[in-house]
Amino acid sequence: QVQLVESGGGLVQAGGSLRLSCAASGSIFSIDVMGWYRQAPGKQRELVATITSDSSTNYADSVKGRFTISRDNAKNTVYLQMNSLKPEDTAVYYCNARVRYYSGSYFSSWGQGTQVTVSS
């Protein structure tokens, strides 16, 4: 069983910044991809950014140039630096990891979510 724990969410004024972190723990062989997703009120969950083990990144168009995803493989931790925040960024942000177990099987694990609220 793999556990993902997010932190860093909160309330911020438009134009401000937040840094989210997510640490994975458990019987992990490796994590090939880690990412952040978000779900705004009345909308479906959407991809925000992903990062592979070799640091290849992918961003949603809506956050390009404002958000930066990074990871610390030694700590099994992924970060999301969010700058120039807009009210439309308000959502519950979820950490995700594609975890490889020692058996060789893969499993997509999710965190509990952390609320980010951006006020005008």
C-alpha positions in Angstrom: 0.0 0.0 0.0 1.4 3.4 -1.1 0.4 6.6 0.6 0.6 10.0 -0.9 0.4 13.0 1.4 0.0 16.5 0.0 0.7 19.8 1.8 1.0 23.5 0.9 -2.5 24.3 -0.1 -4.4 27.3 1.3 -5.9 30.7 0.5 -4.0 33.3 -1.5 -4.7 36.5 -3.3 -4.7 36.7 -7.1 -1.2 37.1 -8.3 0.3 35.3 -5.4 2.2 32.1 -5.1 1.9 28.7 -3.4 4.1 25.7 -3.4 2.5 22.3 -3.1 4.4 19.2 -2.1 3.5 15.5 -2.1 5.5 12.7 -0.5 5.0 9.1 -1.3 5.7 6.3 1.2 5.3 2.6 1.3 6.8 -0.5 -0.4 7.9 1.3 -3.5 10.3 -0.1 -6.0 10.2 3.0 -8.2 7.9 5.8 -9.4 8.1 6.5 -13.1 5.6 9.4 -13.3 4.3 11.8 -10.7 1.8 14.5 -11.3 -0.7 17.0 -10.1 -4.4 17.1 -11.1 -7.1 19.4 -10.0 -10.9 19.5 -9.7 -12.7 22.8 -9.6 -16.3 23.1 -8.4 -18.7 21.7 -11.0 -15.9 20.4 -13.2 -14.2 17.2 -13.9 -10.7 16.4 -12.6 -8.1 17.6 -15.1 -4.3 17.2 -15.5 -2.2 20.1 -14.3 1.3 18.8 -14.8 3.3 15.6 -14.8 7.0 14.7 -14.5 8.8 11.5 -15.3 11.8 9.9 -13.6 14.1 11.6 -16.1 12.5 15.0 -15.4 10.5 15.2 -18.6 7.5 17.5 -17.9 4.1 18.1 -19.3 1.8 21.0 -18.5 -1.8 21.9 -19.1 -2.0 24.9 -21.4 -3.8 26.9 -18.7 -0.8 26.8 -16.4 2.1 27.0 -18.8 4.5 29.7 -17.8 3.0 30.0 -14.3 3.4 26.6 -12.7 6.5 24.5 -12.4 6.6 20.8 -11.4 9.7 19.2 -10.0 10.6 16.1 -8.1 13.1 14.7 -5.7 13.6 11.1 -6.5 15.6 10.3 -3.4 12.6 11.5 -1.3 9.9 10.2 -3.5 8.4 13.7 -3.5 6.9 15.9 -6.2 6.4 19.7 -6.0 4.3 22.2 -7.7 5.4 25.8 -7.6 2.4 27.9 -8.5 3.0 31.6 -9.4 0.7 34.3 -10.7 -2.3 32.5 -9.4 -5.7 33.3 -10.8 -9.2 32.8 -9.3 -9.8 30.1 -12.0 -6.9 28.1 -10.4 -9.2 27.5 -7.4 -9.6 23.8 -7.0 -8.8 20.7 -5.0 -5.4 19.6 -6.1 -4.5 15.9 -6.1 -1.2 14.3 -6.2 -0.8 11.2 -8.4 2.0 8.7 -8.8 2.4 5.7 -11.1 4.1 3.3 -8.7 6.0 0.2 -9.6 5.9 -2.4 -6.9 8.6 -5.0 -6.3 6.4 -7.6 -8.0 6.8 -5.6 -11.2 3.2 -4.5 -11.2 2.2 -0.9 -11.6 -0.5 1.0 -9.7 -1.8 4.6 -10.0 -1.9 6.0 -6.5 -3.8 9.2 -5.4 -3.4 11.6 -2.6 -6.3 12.9 -0.5 -6.3 16.3 -2.1 -5.5 19.8 -0.9 -7.6 22.8 -1.3 -6.2 25.8 -3.2 -8.4 29.0 -3.1 -7.4 32.1 -5.0 -9.4 35.2 -4.2 -9.8 38.3 -6.4 
